[in-house]
């Protein structure tokens, strides 16, 4: 009678420099079965602002979208922001959903609150 037994294949991937202690541990555990492979690293860099991804995202961004992103990043509710600039929550909601344009005065207030350029909201 012939019995065929397969041992499980173990694949461990570590990116970056392999610490010497870890290499010793792996060698002691797996011995001659251990195979190390080096992957070529692509050192080319790409300017994100020149990519199609950025252009696609930028095309879909509106002043209202920027406002919502900055407001959420500052852990503010629409009501919190409205209180800071002296308008209602529904006013902020209308801006964020592009039902109301951002005036120059309002853009200036938003830019001061979030410490960014006024141009982001115009």
Secondary structure, DSSP 8 states (H G I E B T S, - for coil): ---------------S---HHHHHHHHHHHGGG--------------GGGSHHHHHHHHH--HHHHHHHHHHHTT--HHHHHHHHT--HHHHHHHHTTSS---HHHHHHHHHHHTS-GGGG-
